[in-house]
Amino acid sequence: LASTSYRLAPPHRFPAQFEDVYSVTKFFLRGAVLSRYGVDPARVCVAGDSAGGNLAAAVAQQLLEDPEVKTKLKAQVLIYPALQALDLNLPSYRDNADKPLLSRSLMVRFWSEYFSPDPALREAMASNRHVPAESRHLLQLVDWGRWL
């Protein structure tokens, strides 16, 4: 088991967290490093919870695109991951809007602080008006209603 720290938001904004975790993971996946620590390269996975789940998923995707990385991940373990901020009005956000611990307003705060110090982003996210026109076609990718 290897664990990494990463710069937190705020004060560090996206993509600092991803860059930290990706560089550590890519370093660890080098053959010499795996060998040094006695890691079977056929049994490597990434895992994370909450924001770490988001980072684990993003790292797994990026590793697939990186021609320098020869060791392929066996699995990814995503524990209650924060995976999307494209549509903050999905059933899970609505159903848990006023629940303790991770209310919708708290998630809006976390996501907005992750991306920008601009308070206008938080206001736009709170009203689900934060996706620019040229990216609205992506909303269909998180339309869970078509799967129910």
Buried (B, 14 or more C-beta within 10 A) or exposed (E): EEEBEBEEBEEBBEEBBBEBBBEBBBEBBBEEBBEEEEBEBEEBEBBBBBBBBBBBBBBBEBBEEEEEBEBEBEEBEBEEBBEEBBBBEBEEBEEBEEEEEBBBEEBBBBBBBBBBEEEEBBEBBBEBEBBEEEEEEEEEEEEEEEEE
